[in-house]
Amino acid sequence: MNYAGLDREMAVGDIVLVEGAAQGLVICDFERWLCLDGYEDWLTKKEMVGGGYLSSGVLVKTAEMGMVHYAVPDATIVFVESSNG
């Protein structure tokens, strides 16, 4: 999944701003089935309440809002920097 308006793919480890000013860290990429160490439990195909499982988009961990899942590109996700160098 790309950042809205950028020719840059979101990647596990990216530092982002979401929903205005909440800083977060991309911890899971469900399309590539990748996550940061310690977050492997999020990569599951167990059915969630209401049916289905997380199979698209990214999961962002923020201090202000906790875990936030974005299933599709969203203009409120702003790339800050990559923690991967």
LOPAPA-158915 format. One line per 4 residues: number of its first residue (from 1); their letters; for each residue x, y, z of N, C-alpha, C. Coordinates in steps of 0.2 Angstrom, whole numbers, plus 2048, in hexadecimal, padded with zeros to 3 digits. Layout:
% residues N
NUM) a) X Y Z X Y Z X Y Z | ... $
END
This chain:
% residues 85
1) mnya) 804 7FA 800 800 800 800 805 806 800 | 803 80B 7FC 807 811 7FB 804 817 800 | 808 81B 802 806 821 805 802 825 800 | 7FC 828 802 7F8 82C 7FE 7FC 832 7FB $
5) gldr) 7FC 833 7F5 7FF 838 7F2 807 838 7F1 | 80A 832 7F3 811 831 7F2 812 82A 7EF | 818 82A 7EB 81A 824 7E8 81E 820 7EC | 81C 81F 7F2 820 81B 7F8 81B 816 7FB $
9) emav) 81E 810 7FB 81A 80B 7FF 81B 80B 806 | 815 80A 80A 816 80A 811 81A 803 813 | 81E 804 818 822 7FE 81A 822 7FD 822 | 822 7F7 824 823 7F6 82B 829 7F9 82D $
13) gdiv) 828 7FD 833 82E 801 836 82D 808 834 | 829 80A 82F 828 811 82E 825 815 834 | 828 81B 835 825 820 83A 820 824 836 | 81A 825 838 815 829 835 811 82D 83A $
17) lveg) 80E 832 837 809 836 83A 802 834 838 | 7FD 833 83C 7F6 830 83A 7F1 835 83E | 7EC 836 83A 7E6 83A 83D 7E8 841 83F | 7ED 844 83C 7EF 84A 83D 7F5 84B 841 $
21) aaqg) 7F6 849 847 7FD 84A 84A 7FF 844 84E | 7FB 83E 84E 7FD 839 852 803 835 84F | 809 835 852 80E 831 850 80E 82A 851 | 80F 826 84C 80F 81F 84C 814 81B 849 $
25) lvic) 814 814 849 819 810 846 815 80B 843 | 817 80A 83C 813 804 838 816 7FE 83B | 812 7F9 83E 814 7F3 841 812 7ED 83D | 80D 7EE 839 80B 7E8 835 809 7EA 82E $
29) dfer) 80B 7E6 829 809 7E7 822 805 7E0 820 | 7FF 7E1 820 7FB 7DA 81F 7FB 7D8 818 | 7FC 7DC 813 7FD 7DA 80C 803 7D6 80B | 808 7D8 80E 80F 7D4 80D 810 7CF 813 $
33) wlcl) 80B 7CF 818 80B 7CA 81D 812 7CB 821 | 814 7D2 823 81A 7D4 826 818 7D8 82D | 81C 7D7 832 81B 7DB 838 822 7DC 83B | 822 7E1 840 828 7E1 844 828 7DC 849 $
37) dgye) 82F 7DA 84B 82F 7D5 850 82B 7D7 856 | 828 7D2 859 824 7D2 85F 81C 7D4 85D | 81B 7D5 857 814 7D6 855 811 7D0 851 | 814 7CA 851 812 7C5 84D 80B 7C3 84E $
41) dwlt) 808 7C4 854 802 7C1 856 7FC 7C5 851 | 7FE 7CB 84F 7F9 7CF 84B 7F9 7CB 844 | 7FD 7C7 842 7FD 7C4 83B 7FA 7BD 83C | 7F3 7BD 83C 7EF 7B7 83D 7E9 7B7 838 $
45) kkem) 7E7 7B1 837 7E1 7B0 832 7DC 7AE 836 | 7DC 7AF 83D 7D6 7AD 841 7D1 7B2 840 | 7CB 7B0 840 7C5 7B4 83E 7C4 7B9 844 | 7C3 7BF 842 7C2 7C5 847 7BA 7C5 848 $
49) vggg) 7B8 7C9 84E 7B1 7CA 84F 7AE 7CE 849 | 7A9 7CB 847 7A6 7CE 841 7A8 7CB 83A | 7AD 7C6 83B 7AF 7C2 835 7B5 7C5 832 | 7B9 7C1 82E 7BF 7C3 82A 7C5 7C4 82F $
53) ylss) 7CA 7C6 82C 7D1 7C7 82F 7D4 7CC 82C | 7D9 7CF 82F 7DD 7D5 82C 7E1 7D2 827 | 7E0 7D4 821 7E3 7D1 81B 7E5 7D7 816 | 7E4 7DD 818 7E6 7E2 813 7E8 7E8 818 $
57) gvlv) 7EC 7ED 815 7EE 7F3 818 7F4 7F2 81D | 7F4 7F7 822 7FA 7F7 827 7F7 7F8 82E | 7FA 7F7 833 7F9 7F8 83A 7FE 7FD 83C | 7FB 802 83F 800 807 842 7FF 808 84A $
61) ktae) 804 808 84D 804 808 855 805 80F 857 | 801 812 85A 802 819 85D 801 819 864 | 804 81E 867 803 81F 86F 7FC 822 870 | 7FA 827 86C 7F4 82A 86D 7ED 826 86C $
65) mgmv) 7EE 822 866 7E8 81E 864 7E8 817 864 | 7EE 814 867 7EF 80D 867 7F0 80A 860 | 7EE 804 85E 7EF 801 858 7E9 804 853 | 7EB 806 84D 7E7 808 848 7E8 805 842 $
69) hyav) 7E3 802 83F 7E3 7FE 839 7E0 802 833 | 7E4 802 82E 7E2 806 827 7E2 800 822 | 7DC 7FF 81F 7DB 7FA 81A 7DD 7FC 813 | 7DC 803 812 7DE 806 80C 7E2 80C 80D $
73) pdat) 7E5 80E 807 7E9 815 808 7E5 81A 80B | 7E8 81E 80F 7E4 823 813 7E8 82A 813 | 7E5 82F 811 7E9 836 811 7EB 838 818 | 7E8 835 81D 7EA 837 824 7F1 834 826 $
77) ivfv) 7F4 82F 822 7FA 82C 824 7FF 830 820 | 804 833 824 809 837 821 810 834 823 | 814 832 81E 81B 830 81F 81F 835 823 | 823 833 828 827 837 82B 82E 835 82A $
81) essn) 830 82E 82B 836 82B 82A 836 824 82B | 83B 821 828 83C 819 828 840 818 82E | 83E 813 833 843 812 838 848 80C 836 | 847 80A 830 84B 805 82D 851 808 829 $
85) g) 852 80F 82A 858 812 827 857 815 820 $
END
